[in-house]
Amino acid sequence: MELDVETKSVLRQLNEANKKLAELKGVALTIPNENILINTLVLQEAKDSSAVENIVTTHDDLYKADLDLRGMAVSATTKEVLNYAEALRYGFQLIRNHKVLTNNNIKDIQQKLEKNSAGFRSVPGTTLKNQAGDVVYTPPQDKREIENYMDNLQDFINDTSVSQLDPLIKMAIIHHQFESIHPFYDGNGRTGRIINVLYLVINGLLDLPILYLSRYIISNKSEYYRLIQSVRETNDWESWILFILKGVEETAGQTIQLVKGISKLMQDYKFKVRELLKKSYSHELLNNLFSHPYTKIEFVMADVGVTRLTATSYLDKLVQAKLLEKLKSGRYNYYLNIPLINLLMNNSADLRHKDVEQIESVNE
């Protein structure tokens, strides 16, 4: 049965969210190399989405670990954040051509995230508790019931004949239903947030997975969990959908400014690097400097197709011109694009919100 959720308030907010999303889709085209946005924003989303579950790492640890510096000790939390980034990129590759998100896809994404193949829950006992230890919600326990709910959700995601609702309203419903089914033993929240952005790509609202609600959720964490529970208890879908639509509008606006900032910074670097290196300048080198906040000699060698000596010479000239900052990690050097790092950090979630009550599974 079709949900009666298209109230006047929802439709007004839906219009604003769709306008911002369309603007973001257009602005993203100003970055000629899609990997620049995918790589930098996926890392940021991995950090923020993991922080929702209190899995916290620093930008520095994350960027260093993502470079795979030899001999570097990587913390367990940083590994989990990198697993999230891997799962998100993997999910995007799964759906970008066929525009379908199946339950098998969702299982594969969660497997990349959690590094296990447990699949959907088959053993009873999962409950959701608040920080005081009180059970606030018990998701479906029976294996067959979980599978049936997920089959219905799969149809709702992929079959447009099932519902004529706007895709953004559907995304809000999908996210709530997925979190309420809670199909996995671990990683439901993070998997659900990956599904959000993949659904936007499937429906053509974005070409790339660059709209992430995790920052908005962190900033409004208590309200997020309160509204999820309110739908379960009072069927208040309007408030929940308005919350998600507002999140799409705000997050799209923030991402538009970030993409514009990256585009402007790239133009500035293009002019300066071209003046510095003259005939040795290449688009591949510029793309390298913006595909990751940190780089290293081996990356420049691979991306630009030059020898170690030439790559080192390029990077040293950029350091001398104060376009990069050089740091050592053991016997190895790495090079920081400080203005890009500042852009990403200024757009990062404020992780100081510790005064909220997080509802999480006892199994997570």
Disulfide bonds with the S-S distance in Angstrom:
none
